[in-house]
Amino acid sequence: MQPSGVWKNSGPVTLHDPAALIPPEAAKRSGPRPSLTACRDLRGEAETIAKRVWAMLHSGVAVHDIAVLYGSSELEKELQAAFSSRDLPYFHVQQRDGRGWRINRDKAVQVRDRVRTSTLTGIKGLEFSRVLVGGVNKVHVRDVEEGNQFQAAKSQLYAAMTRAMDELEITMSGSGEIGAALREAERLMRVG
């Protein structure tokens, strides 16, 4: 099934419609194109992300310039294990306390000695030089009907991806509409 929608004053569009893509030039930023890495599973995504963070830190990227955003709680757990096994310093923006989950967004702004990790929208409004986004095929937006999940997930991923000022790296595993759309966008960028 191909997801589609209707834009104002136009007919239906699909992910294969070039008019549905926003060209990178529109962002008025330069730098490397976003990278997309397919992994075997969420653990593979976490390992890939942790290795990339380690490489960034050892190549001189400041720890406060890196953010890791994830689309599923399962990936969050895998990331914690992968970061801990490499002694990578991280600050998790969402924390559980006696009353439930709370966002330490204000504290995240002040943290300078650790990589910030967060849900896709937990650091909305903040920008980082390097952003790694994982779990794109596993995004499930709470309180959104199944028929609207693709659009809601796409919105959250857009918010996450636009946190990157210089480099964006995306990992995915399994199958899903978001991953298929990203692969298609990557293919179109190569041809176009």
PAZAPA-4460 file (N, C-alpha, C; in steps of 0.05 Angstrom, whole numbers, plus 32768, in hexadecimal, padded with zeros to 4 digits):
% residues 192
    n_x    n_y    n_z   ca_x   ca_y   ca_z    c_x    c_y    c_z   seq   type   mol
   8011   7FE8   8000   8000   8000   8000   8012   8019   8000     1      M     A
   800D   802B   7FEE   801D   8043   7FEB   800F   805A   7FFA     2      Q     A
   801C   8066   800E   8010   807C   801C   800D   8094   800A     3      P     A
   7FF7   80A2   800D   7FF3   80BA   7FFD   7FE4   80CF   800D     4      S     A
   7FE3   80E7   8003   7FD5   80FC   8010   7FCC   8110   7FFB     5      G     A
   7FBF   8125   8003   7FB7   813A   7FF1   7FC2   8154   7FFB     6      V     A
   7FD0   8162   7FEA   7FDA   817D   7FF1   7FC5   8191   7FE9     7      W     A
   7FC5   81A7   7FF7   7FB3   81BD   7FF2   7FB6   81C5   7FD4     8      K     A
   7F9F   81C9   7FC7   7F9F   81D3   7FAB   7FAD   81C0   7F98     9      N     A
   7FAE   81A6   7F9E   7FBB   8194   7F8B   7FAD   8179   7F8E    10      S     A
   7FB4   8167   7F7C   7FA9   814C   7F7D   7FB9   813A   7F90    11      G     A
   7FB3   8121   7F90   7FC1   810E   7FA2   7FDF   810C   7F9B    12      P     A
   7FEF   8108   7FB0   800C   8104   7FAC   8014   80EA   7FB9    13      V     A
   802A   80DE   7FB0   8034   80C6   7FBD   8052   80CB   7FC3    14      T     A
   805E   80B8   7FD0   807A   80BB   7FD7   808C   80BA   7FBD    15      L     A
   8081   80B0   7FA8   8090   80AE   7F8F   808D   80C7   7F7E    16      H     A
   807D   80DA   7F87   8079   80F3   7F78   808F   8107   7F7F    17      D     A
   80A0   810E   7F6C   80B6   8121   7F72   80AC   813B   7F7E    18      P     A
   8094   8143   7F77   8089   815C   7F83   8084   815A   7FA1    19      A     A
   8083   8142   7FAB   807F   813E   7FC7   8098   8141   7FD8    20      A     A
   80AF   8142   7FCA   80C9   8145   7FD8   80D1   8162   7FDA    21      L     A
   80DC   8169   7FF1   80E8   8184   7FF5   8105   8182   7FEE    22      I     A
   810F   8190   7FDA   812B   818E   7FD3   813D   8198   7FE9    23      P     A
   8154   818B   7FED   8166   8194   8003   816F   81B1   8001    24      P     A
   8170   81BC   7FE9   8178   81D7   7FE5   8165   81EA   7FF4    25      E     A
   814C   81E2   7FF8   8138   81F3   8005   8140   81F9   8022    26      A     A
   8151   81E8   802E   8159   81EC   8049   816E   8202   804C    27      A     A
   817B   820A   8036   8190   821E   8036   81A7   8217   8048    28      K     A
   81AC   81FD   804B   81C3   81F3   8059   81D4   81E2   8046    29      R     A
   81ED   81E0   804C   81FE   81CF   803C   820B   81BB   804E    30      S     A
   8217   81A7   8042   8224   8192   8051   821E   8177   8044    31      G     A
   8227   8162   8052   8222   8148   8046   8204   8141   8046    32      P     A
   81FC   8131   8033   81E1   8127   8032   81DC   8115   804A    33      R     A
   81C4   8114   8054   81BE   8101   806A   81C6   80E5   8062    34      P     A
   81D0   80D5   8075   81D6   80B9   806F   81C0   80A7   807A    35      S     A
   81BB   8092   806C   81A6   807E   8074   81B3   8063   8076    36      L     A
   81B2   8057   808D   81BF   803D   8091   81AA   8028   8099    37      T     A
   81A8   8013   808A   8196   7FFD   8090   81A4   7FE9   80A3    38      A     A
   8197   7FE2   80B8   81A2   7FCF   80CC   8190   7FB6   80CE    39      C     A
   819A   7FA1   80DA   818A   7F88   80DB   8174   7F8A   80EF    40      R     A
   8178   7F99   8105   8163   7F9C   811A   816A   7FB4   812B    41      D     A
   815A   7FB9   8140   815E   7FD0   8151   8178   7FCF   815F    42      L     A
   8181   7FB8   8167   819B   7FB6   8174   81B1   7FBE   8161    43      R     A
   81AE   7FB6   8148   81C1   7FBE   8133   81C1   7FDC   812F    44      G     A
   81A9   7FE8   8131   81A7   8006   812E   81B6   8013   8146    45      E     A
   81B1   8009   815E   81BE   8014   8176   81DC   8012   8174    46      A     A
   81E6   7FFB   816B   8203   7FF7   8168   820E   800A   8153    47      E     A
   8200   800D   813D   8209   801F   8127   820B   803B   8131    48      T     A
   81F6   8044   813F   81F5   805F   814A   820C   8064   815E    49      I     A
   820F   8051   8171   8224   8053   8185   8240   8054   8178    50      A     A
   8244   8044   8164   825E   8044   8156   8263   805F   8148    51      K     A
   824E   806A   813C   8250   8084   812F   8256   809B   8143    52      R     A
   8248   809A   815A   824D   80AE   816F   826A   80AC   8179    53      V     A
   8273   8093   817E   828E   808F   8187   82A2   809A   8172    54      W     A
   829D   8095   8158   82AF   809F   8143   82AE   80BD   8142    55      A     A
   8297   80C9   8145   8295   80E6   8145   82A5   80F3   815C    56      M     A
   82A1   80E8   8173   82B0   80F2   818B   82CE   80F0   8187    57      L     A
   82D6   80D9   817C   82F3   80D4   8179   82FF   80E3   8161    58      H     A
   82ED   80EF   8150   82F7   8100   813A   82F7   811E   8141    59      S     A
   82EE   8123   815A   82EF   813F   8163   82D5   814E   8165    60      G     A
   82BE   8140   815F   82A4   814D   8162   829E   8150   817F    61      V     A
   8296   8167   8188   8290   816C   81A4   8277   815C   81AC    62      A     A
   8278   8151   81C4   8262   8140   81CD   8247   814F   81CE    63      V     A
   8248   8169   81D4   822F   8178   81D5   8223   817E   81B9    64      H     A
   8232   8178   81A4   8229   817D   8189   821A   8165   817E    65      D     A
   8216   8150   818D   820A   8137   8183   81F0   8131   8192    66      I     A
   81DC   812A   8182   81C2   8121   818D   81BA   8107   8180    67      A     A
   81AF   80F5   818F   81A5   80DC   8185   8187   80DB   818B    68      V     A
   8177   80D8   8176   815A   80D8   8179   8150   80BD   8170    69      L     A
   813C   80B2   817E   8132   8097   8178   8114   8097   8175    70      Y     A
   810A   8084   8165   80EE   8082   8160   80DF   806C   816F    71      G     A
   80ED   805E   8180   80DF   8049   818F   80ED   8044   81AA    72      S     A
   80DD   803C   81BE   80E9   8037   81D9   80FB   801F   81D8    73      S     A
   80F6   800C   81C6   8108   7FF5   81C4   8124   7FFE   81BC    74      E     A
   8125   8011   81A9   813F   801B   81A1   814D   802B   81B7    75      L     A
   813D   8039   81C7   8148   8047   81DE   8158   8034   81F0    76      E     A
   814C   801D   81F6   8159   800A   8208   8173   7FFF   81FB    77      K     A
   8172   7FFA   81E1   818A   7FF0   81D3   819F   8005   81D2    78      E     A
   8198   801E   81CF   81AB   8034   81CE   81B9   8037   81E9    79      L     A
   81AA   8035   81FF   81B6   8036   821A   81CB   8021   821D    80      Q     A
   81C5   8009   8214   81D8   7FF3   8217   81F1   7FF8   8205    81      A     A
   81EC   8001   81ED   8203   8005   81DA   8214   801C   81E3    82      A     A
   8208   8032   81EE   8218   8048   81F8   8227   8040   8211    83      F     A
   821A   8032   8223   8227   8029   823C   823F   8017   8236    84      S     A
   823C   8005   8223   8252   7FF2   821E   826A   8000   8212    85      S     A
   8267   8018   8207   827D   8027   81FC   8285   803F   820E    86      R     A
   8279   8041   8225   827E   8057   8237   8279   8072   822A    87      D     A
   8264   8073   821A   825D   808D   820D   824B   809D   8220    88      L     A
   8252   80B6   8225   8242   80C6   8237   8228   80D0   822A    89      P     A
   8211   80CB   8237   81F8   80D4   822B   81E5   80DF   8240    90      Y     A
   81D5   80F1   8238   81C0   80FC   8249   81A5   80F6   823C    91      F     A
   8195   80E7   824A   817B   80E0   823E   8167   80F6   8246    92      H     A
   815B   8102   8232   814A   8119   8237   8130   8112   8245    93      V     A
   8125   80FA   823F   810D   80F1   824D   8115   80E0   8265    94      Q     A
   810A   80E5   827C   8110   80D5   8294   80F6   80CD   82A2    95      Q     A
   80F7   80B6   82AD   80E0   80AC   82BC   80E3   80B3   82D9    96      R     A
   80CF   80BF   82E5   80CF   80C4   8302   80B6   80B8   830D    97      D     A
   80B0   80BD   8326   8099   80B2   8334   807E   80B9   8327    98      G     A
   807E   80CE   8318   8065   80D7   830B   8063   80CF   82EE    99      R     A
   8077   80C1   82E4   8077   80BA   82C8   808E   80C6   82B9   100      G     A
   808C   80C8   829F   80A1   80D3   828E   80A1   80F2   828F   101      W     A
   80B8   80FE   8290   80BA   811B   828E   80D1   8122   827C   102      R     A
   80CF   8138   826F   80E4   8140   825D   80F6   8155   826A   103      I     A
   810F   8150   8269   8123   8162   8275   812F   8173   825F   104      N     A
   811D   817E   824E   8126   818E   8237   8137   81A6   8240   105      R     A
   812F   81B4   8255   813E   81CB   825F   815A   81C2   8267   106      D     A
   815C   81AC   8276   8176   81A2   827E   8186   8199   8266   107      K     A
   8179   818E   8252   8187   8185   823A   8196   819B   822C   108      A     A
   818B   81B3   822E   8198   81CB   8222   81B2   81D0   8230   109      V     A
   81B3   81CC   824A   81CB   81D3   825A   81E0   81BD   825A   110      Q     A
   81D8   81A4   8254   81EB   818E   8254   81FF   8192   823D   111      V     A
   8219   8192   8245   822E   8197   8230   8242   8180   8230   112      R     A
   8240   816D   8243   8254   8158   8246   824A   813D   823E   113      D     A
   8233   813B   8231   8227   8122   8229   8218   8125   820F   114      R     A
   8216   810F   8200   8205   810D   81E9   81E8   810E   81F2   115      V     A
   81D7   811D   81E6   81BB   811D   81EE   81AC   8107   81DE   116      R     A
   819D   80F7   81EC   818C   80E3   81DF   816F   80EA   81E6   117      T     A
   815D   80E5   81D3   8142   80EE   81D7   812F   80DF   81C3   118      S     A
   8116   80E1   81CA   8101   80D9   81B7   8103   80EC   819F   119      T     A
   80F5   80E6   818A   80F7   80F7   8172   80F0   8114   8176   120      L     A
   80DD   8119   8188   80D4   8135   818C   80DC   8141   81A7   121      T     A
   80EB   8132   81B6   80F2   813B   81D1   8105   8153   81D2   122      G     A
   8113   8158   81BD   8125   8170   81BC   811D   8183   81A5   123      I     A
   8104   8182   819F   80F9   8194   818A   8101   81B0   8191   124      K     A
   810B   81BF   817D   8113   81DA   8181   8131   81DE   8186   125      G     A
   813F   81C8   818D   815C   81C9   8191   816A   81BF   8178   126      L     A
   8182   81C9   8173   8191   81C1   815C   81AC   81B6   8164   127      E     A
   81B6   81A3   8155   81D0   8197   815A   81E0   8194   8140   128      F     A
   81FA   8195   8142   820A   8192   812A   8206   8176   811E   129      S     A
   8206   8162   812E   8203   8146   8124   81EB   813A   8131   130      R     A
   81D9   812E   8121   81C1   8121   812B   81C0   8105   811F   131      V     A
   81BB   80F1   8130   81B7   80D6   8127   819B   80CE   812F   132      L     A
   818C   80C4   811C   8170   80BD   8120   816D   809F   811B   133      V     A
   8162   8090   812E   815F   8073   812B   8142   806A   812F   134      G     A
   813D   8052   8126   8123   8046   812A   810D   8051   8119   135      G     A
   8113   805B   8101   80FF   8069   80F1   80E8   8057   80E7   136      V     A
   80ED   803D   80E5   80D8   802A   80DD   80C8   8021   80F5   137      N     A
   80CF   8029   810D   80C1   8020   8125   80B2   8036   8133   138      K     A
   80B0   804D   8127   80A2   8064   8133   8085   805E   8136   139      V     A
   807A   8061   814E   805E   805F   8153   8056   8077   8164   140      H     A
   8045   8088   815A   803D   80A0   8168   8025   809A   8179   141      V     A
   8028   809F   8193   8012   809A   81A6   7FFA   80AC   81A0   142      R     A
   7FE3   80A1   81A6   7FCA   80AF   81A3   7FC3   80B8   8187   143      D     A
   7FCE   80A9   8173   7FC8   80AE   8157   7FBD   8095   814B   144      V     A
   7FA7   8097   813D   7F9A   8080   8131   7FAD   8073   811D   145      E     A
   7FA9   8059   8119   7FBB   804A   8107   7FBB   8055   80EB   146      E     A
   7FA5   805E   80E1   7FA4   806A   80C6   7FB3   8084   80C3   147      G     A
   7FB9   8091   80D9   7FC8   80AA   80D9   7FE5   80A7   80E2   148      N     A
   7FEE   808F   80E8   8009   808A   80F3   801F   8093   80DF   149      Q     A
   801C   808D   80C6   8031   8094   80B3   8036   80B2   80B3   150      F     A
   8021   80C2   80B1   8024   80DF   80B1   802F   80EA   80CB   151      Q     A
   8025   80DE   80E1   802F   80E7   80FC   804D   80E0   80FF   152      A     A
   8054   80C8   80F7   8070   80C0   80F9   8082   80D1   80E7   153      A     A
   8078   80D7   80CF   8087   80E8   80BD   808B   8104   80C9   154      K     A
   8077   810F   80D7   807A   8129   80E4   808F   8128   80FA   155      S     A
   808E   8113   810A   80A2   8111   8120   80BE   810E   8115   156      Q     A
   80C1   80FE   8100   80DB   80FA   80F4   80E5   8114   80E8   157      L     A
   80D4   8123   80DC   80DC   813D   80D1   80E6   814F   80E7   158      Y     A
   80D8   8150   80FD   80E1   8160   8114   80FD   8157   811E   159      A     A
   8101   813D   811E   811B   8132   8127   8131   8138   8114   160      A     A
   812C   8134   80FA   8140   8138   80E6   8149   8155   80E3   161      M     A
   8137   8167   80E9   813D   8184   80E6   814C   818F   80FE   162      T     A
   8153   817E   8111   8165   8185   8128   8182   8187   811F   163      R     A
   8188   817A   8108   81A4   8178   80FE   81AC   8191   80EF   164      A     A
   81C2   819D   80F7   81CC   81B5   80E9   81E1   81AE   80D4   165      M     A
   81F1   819A   80DA   8207   8193   80C8   8205   8177   80BC   166      D     A
   8200   8163   80CD   81FF   8147   80C3   81E7   8139   80CF   167      E     A
   81DA   8129   80BE   81C3   8118   80C7   81C9   80FC   80BE   168      L     A
   81C7   80E9   80D1   81CA   80CD   80CB   81B1   80BF   80D5   169      E     A
   81A6   80AD   80C5   818D   809F   80CB   8192   8081   80C9   170      I     A
   8188   8072   80DD   818A   8055   80DC   816D   804A   80DB   171      T     A
   816B   8033   80D0   8151   8025   80CF   8155   8007   80CE   172      M     A
   8141   7FF9   80D7   8141   7FDC   80D5   8124   7FD3   80D0   173      S     A
   8121   7FBB   80C6   8107   7FB1   80BF   80FB   7FC0   80A8   174      G     A
   80E1   7FBB   80A4   80D4   7FC8   808D   80C0   7FDC   8098   175      S     A
   80B9   7FEF   8087   80A5   8003   808F   80A3   8019   807A   176      G     A
   808D   8027   807C   8089   803C   8068   809D   8053   806A   177      E     A
   80A5   805A   8082   80B9   8070   8085   80D3   8068   8078   178      I     A
   80DD   8050   807E   80F6   8047   8073   80F4   8046   8054   179      G     A
   80DE   803C   804A   80DA   803B   802D   80DB   8057   8021   180      A     A
   80CE   806A   802E   80CE   8086   8024   80EB   8091   8025   181      A     A
   80FA   808C   803A   8115   8096   803C   8127   8089   8027   182      L     A
   8124   806F   8022   8133   8062   800D   812D   806E   7FF2   183      R     A
   8113   8074   7FED   810B   8080   7FD4   8117   809C   7FD1   184      E     A
   8116   80AB   7FE6   8121   80C6   7FE5   813F   80C5   7FE0   185      A     A
   814D   80B2   7FED   816A   80AF   7FE8   816F   80A7   7FCB   186      E     A
   815F   8095   7FC0   8162   808D   7FA4   815E   80A5   7F92   187      R     A
   814A   80B5   7F97   8144   80CC   7F86   815B   80E0   7F87   188      L     A
   8167   80E3   7F9F   817D   80F6   7FA2   8195   80EC   7F92   189      M     A
   8199   80D2   7F91   81B0   80C7   7F81   81AC   80CC   7F63   190      R     A
   8193   80C8   7F5A   818E   80CA   7F3E   818C   80E8   7F35   191      V     A
   8182   80F8   7F47   817B   8112   7F3F   818B   8129   7F40   192      G     A
***
